[in-house]
Amino acid sequence: MWAALRKDDMTPRFAHLDGETTELTNRLLALASRGLPAMYRSDTDEFAFTRVFTTTDDRVDAHLSGTSLRYAAIVALGVAWLPEADRPALLGGHCLDDFVTLLVERQQTSTNLGDIALIAWSAAQIGHPSLPDALRRLASADRRTAPEYVVEAAWVVSALATARGQADVEEHLAQARKRLLDSVFKGSPVFPHATGPGLVKGYRNHIACFADQVYPIQALARLHHSGDDKAALDAARVTAEQICRLQGPAGQWWWHYDARTGDVIEGYPVYTVHQHAMAPMALLDLAEAGGGDYDQSIRLGLRWLLGPAELGAGSETMLRDDDGLTVRKVFRGDPRKIVRGLHGVTTGVRSGLRMPVIDRVYRPTALDRECRPYEFGWLYFAWLASVHTPATEQQGR
């Protein structure tokens, strides 16, 4: 399905890449187009939550588990940037408009702010006729002055910034913008896990994850592009520069950060989707919005996929091209996530306090063989989207 792009017809995303990383990106897009159809559950007309697989020699056995409205919305956001003729094969036979119609219908009964925001964003991105309904549901579901998880608060900003020019969202957007920017601990270069107290247990209040950085970077970059918001752009740049500064020597995007100082608390797991999609997506959005150049970090992160340094020379790639699968993560394999727990406790007592012996006991040599639909949704978005051109203009409605 996926035909490699030529140098003369590349999108702005590909203009940032050298030949080696362009080849790898085309490989990833082909893998996604091969694997995404296998994640659609025809029995429920929904995307699965995950596709778990085992490998024996050259044989792969895989099965689907659960369903996810959130992941379906992310798939819609990514698939919108593909040519119109390619979309139904990835959306269970639906055209994009009909698929988003299904999402908006299901949005009306959802109680999860993140799911609701992502669906509103997907409707806004393609100028869907049901956008007013999606925005009304978002407005009624968003508590605005109450604490929310930062990831979901960022998705609200992205949805509303995308809806600008199609609906009057300015009051809601101003509140969502303030909530996100005000969530940062004074003087910290990174975002926390929640916008206020009460959602996270006290001993974990200082712990933020990689997703808590990526989605605000993206949201604030898109907010600035939609309305010339220098404060938003500056905040996104500060966080982007911090995660790039702390990137691992082999390109790893680390997992847990101290929301008070911006330091890494625990690096593992390293997730494949962070390397090929989420980090490039946020950093390229920021670069297009005028927030800097992060090409070197993006390239380094991509190369990690070809053989994680944690597994040693000659290790297996994280990509299974023929099967349309990525290996979800490299992790320590510690029972009940003991390393993360201990690092969380010690850094809660004093920033930077660690127990190196536990890192040596539980080394990151385990692989999680599962793959989730949102990984491919964000992959398409990362490499085919643009802050400058609507999806409907770039690839046709």
Number of C-alpha atoms within 10 A of each C-alpha: 11 15 9 14 14 10 11 7 9 13 16 16 20 19 12 17 16 11 10 10 17 22 13 17 22 17 16 25 21 18 22 25 20 19 24 24 18 21 24 24 17 12 6 9 15 21 29 24 22 19 20 18 16 13 10 7 6 5 9 12 10 17 13 19 15 11 18 17 22 21 24 25 29 24 25 30 27 23 27 28 27 20 14 15 11 15 19 16 16 22 23 19 15 15 17 22 18 14 19 25 18 15 25 25 14 14 25 15 10 15 13 15 23 24 25 31 30 28 34 33 29 27 29 28 21 24 18 19 13 16 24 17 16 26 25 12 22 28 17 10 17 21 12 16 12 11 16 24 19 27 24 24 27 27 25 29 29 28 27 30 26 27 26 16 11 12 13 13 17 13 9 16 21 12 13 23 22 14 22 27 19 13 20 21 17 10 10 17 24 32 34 28 27 24 24 20 12 12 13 14 9 10 14 15 20 25 26 24 22 24 18 25 26 25 25 29 31 27 30 31 33 29 26 21 22 19 10 13 14 15 12 22 23 16 20 29 21 15 20 25 17 16 23 19 10 16 18 16 11 16 22 28 28 23 20 24 27 27 25 20 16 23 18 20 26 21 19 19 22 22 22 25 22 25 25 26 25 24 30 27 28 24 28 28 26 27 19 18 22 14 22 14 15 18 16 12 21 24 21 19 24 22 18 23 24 14 17 23 17 18 16 10 9 10 12 14 15 21 19 15 16 10 16 21 28 25 22 22 22 21 20 22 17 15 8 8 11 14 22 20 13 15 22 24 17 16 19 19 11 9 16 15 14 17 13 10 8 15 15 9 11 16 16 21 14 16 16 17 18 18 26 25 26 26 24 29 24 27 27 27 27 23 24 23 26 21 20 14 10 18 24 16 10 17 15 14 18
